[in-house]
Amino acid sequence: MRERCGEYQEPRWNENLLLDDQERKNRFGNGNGCVGGEQIRNDRTEAPKSGRGELYPIDSGDQEVEQLKKQLEKIQTELAEALQQAEVSKQRRDWAFGERDKIVLERESIRTLCDRLRRERDRAVSDLAEALRDSDDVKRQRNETSKELKGKVLFMKR
């Protein structure tokens, strides 16, 4: 970079404003691939070829305005599309949250139903176990009564 533009020297406050053209060219380089400030200023202040004497041609200003209007329309269209996509995304998000809430409620309902059915099953098993114990007790009592009756019948037959 130094080879192309020359050695950089730290400027003093507003020193560049006081330099003449030749000293500015020597210090910052000119014609070696770097665009100097003077060249930029000359480009901006050259009289246009139309000969009207303005600094900028009106046609290029109109063209620039048209380009900016086109860019504005394009950006507004992109904005409208982005807003529409955002709205669709919000609707889908809300729908998904609604579905999730339904699933959570359904899961809670199923869990409650399972708990109720489990309690009913446990109660039915307990009732069945009690009924089996009662049945065993009745069978035992019947067998004992039957033995007593057989013993009495045998005792009476003798």
C-alpha positions as CSV (number, residue, x, y, z in Angstrom):
1,M,0.0,0.0,0.0
2,R,2.8,2.4,0.8
3,E,4.4,1.7,-2.6
4,R,1.2,2.6,-4.4
5,C,0.1,5.6,-2.3
6,G,3.3,6.9,-0.8
7,E,4.4,7.1,2.8
8,Y,1.7,8.3,5.2
9,Q,2.5,11.3,7.4
10,E,0.3,12.2,10.3
11,P,-1.4,15.5,9.4
12,R,-1.6,18.4,11.8
13,W,-4.9,20.1,12.6
14,N,-6.4,21.4,9.3
15,E,-2.9,21.2,7.7
16,N,-4.4,19.7,4.6
17,L,-6.5,22.8,4.0
18,L,-3.4,25.0,4.0
19,L,-1.4,22.8,1.5
20,D,-1.1,23.9,-2.1
21,D,-1.9,21.4,-4.8
22,Q,1.7,20.5,-5.6
23,E,2.6,19.8,-1.9
24,R,-0.6,17.8,-1.5
25,K,0.4,15.6,-4.5
26,N,3.9,15.1,-3.2
27,R,2.7,14.2,0.3
28,F,-0.2,11.9,-0.5
29,G,0.7,10.8,-4.0
30,N,-1.0,11.3,-7.3
31,G,-1.1,9.3,-10.4
32,N,0.0,6.1,-8.8
33,G,-3.3,4.3,-8.6
34,C,-4.7,6.2,-5.6
35,V,-7.5,8.7,-6.1
36,G,-6.6,11.9,-4.3
37,G,-9.1,14.3,-2.7
38,E,-8.4,16.9,-5.3
39,Q,-9.3,14.5,-8.1
40,I,-12.6,13.6,-6.3
41,R,-13.4,17.3,-5.8
42,N,-12.7,18.0,-9.5
43,D,-15.0,15.1,-10.5
44,R,-17.8,16.5,-8.4
45,T,-17.3,20.2,-9.4
46,E,-16.6,19.7,-13.1
47,A,-19.2,21.4,-15.3
48,P,-21.3,18.8,-17.0
49,K,-21.0,18.2,-20.7
50,S,-24.5,19.6,-21.3
51,G,-23.1,23.1,-20.8
52,R,-25.9,24.3,-18.5
53,G,-23.5,25.2,-15.8
54,E,-24.9,23.0,-13.0
55,L,-22.7,20.9,-10.8
56,Y,-24.9,17.8,-11.3
57,P,-27.0,17.1,-14.4
58,I,-30.7,17.1,-13.7
59,D,-31.2,14.0,-15.7
60,S,-28.9,12.0,-13.5
61,G,-30.7,13.4,-10.5
62,D,-34.0,12.3,-12.0
63,Q,-32.6,8.9,-12.7
64,E,-31.3,8.6,-9.2
65,V,-34.7,9.6,-7.9
66,E,-36.3,6.9,-10.1
67,Q,-33.8,4.3,-8.9
68,L,-34.5,5.2,-5.3
69,K,-38.2,5.0,-5.9
70,K,-37.8,1.6,-7.5
71,Q,-35.6,0.5,-4.5
72,L,-38.2,1.9,-2.1
73,E,-41.0,0.0,-3.9
74,K,-38.9,-3.2,-3.8
75,I,-38.1,-2.8,-0.1
76,Q,-41.7,-2.0,0.7
77,T,-42.8,-5.1,-1.2
78,E,-40.2,-7.2,0.7
79,L,-41.4,-5.6,3.9
80,A,-45.0,-6.4,3.2
81,E,-44.0,-10.0,2.3
82,A,-42.0,-10.3,5.5
83,L,-44.9,-8.9,7.6
84,Q,-47.2,-11.4,5.9
85,Q,-44.8,-14.3,6.6
86,A,-44.5,-13.1,10.2
87,E,-48.3,-13.0,10.5
88,V,-48.6,-16.5,9.0
89,S,-45.9,-17.7,11.4
90,K,-47.7,-16.2,14.4
91,Q,-50.9,-17.9,13.3
92,R,-49.1,-21.3,12.9
93,R,-47.4,-20.8,16.3
94,D,-50.8,-20.0,18.0
95,W,-52.4,-23.0,16.3
96,A,-49.5,-25.2,17.5
97,F,-49.8,-23.9,21.0
98,G,-53.5,-24.6,20.9
99,E,-52.9,-28.1,19.8
100,R,-50.3,-28.6,22.5
101,D,-52.8,-27.3,25.1
102,K,-55.4,-29.8,23.8
103,I,-52.9,-32.6,24.0
104,V,-51.9,-31.6,27.5
105,L,-55.6,-31.5,28.6
106,E,-56.3,-34.9,26.9
107,R,-53.2,-36.4,28.6
108,E,-54.4,-35.1,32.0
109,S,-57.9,-36.4,31.3
110,I,-56.4,-39.8,30.4
111,R,-54.2,-39.8,33.5
112,T,-57.2,-39.0,35.7
113,L,-59.2,-41.8,34.0
114,C,-56.4,-44.2,34.5
115,D,-56.1,-43.3,38.2
116,R,-59.9,-43.8,38.7
117,L,-59.8,-47.2,36.8
118,R,-56.8,-48.3,38.9
119,R,-58.6,-47.5,42.1
120,E,-61.7,-49.4,40.9
121,R,-59.5,-52.3,39.9
122,D,-57.8,-52.3,43.3
123,R,-61.2,-52.1,45.1
124,A,-62.5,-55.0,42.9
125,V,-59.5,-57.1,43.7
126,S,-59.8,-56.4,47.4
127,D,-63.5,-57.3,47.2
128,L,-62.7,-60.5,45.4
129,A,-60.0,-61.4,47.9
130,E,-62.5,-60.8,50.7
131,A,-65.1,-62.9,48.9
132,L,-62.6,-65.7,48.5
133,R,-61.7,-65.6,52.2
134,D,-65.4,-65.7,53.1
135,S,-65.9,-68.6,50.6
136,D,-63.0,-70.5,52.2
137,D,-64.4,-69.8,55.7
138,V,-67.8,-71.1,54.5
139,K,-66.2,-74.2,53.0
140,R,-64.2,-74.8,56.2
141,Q,-67.3,-74.4,58.3
142,R,-69.3,-76.7,56.0
143,N,-66.6,-79.3,56.2
144,E,-66.4,-79.1,60.0
145,T,-70.2,-79.3,60.2
146,S,-70.2,-82.1,57.8
147,K,-67.6,-84.0,59.9
148,E,-69.6,-83.3,63.0
149,L,-72.8,-84.6,61.4
150,K,-71.0,-87.7,60.1
151,G,-69.6,-88.3,63.6
152,K,-73.0,-87.9,65.2
153,V,-74.6,-90.1,62.6
154,L,-71.9,-92.8,63.2
155,F,-72.2,-92.3,66.9
156,M,-76.0,-92.8,66.7
157,K,-75.7,-95.8,64.6
158,R,-73.7,-97.6,67.0
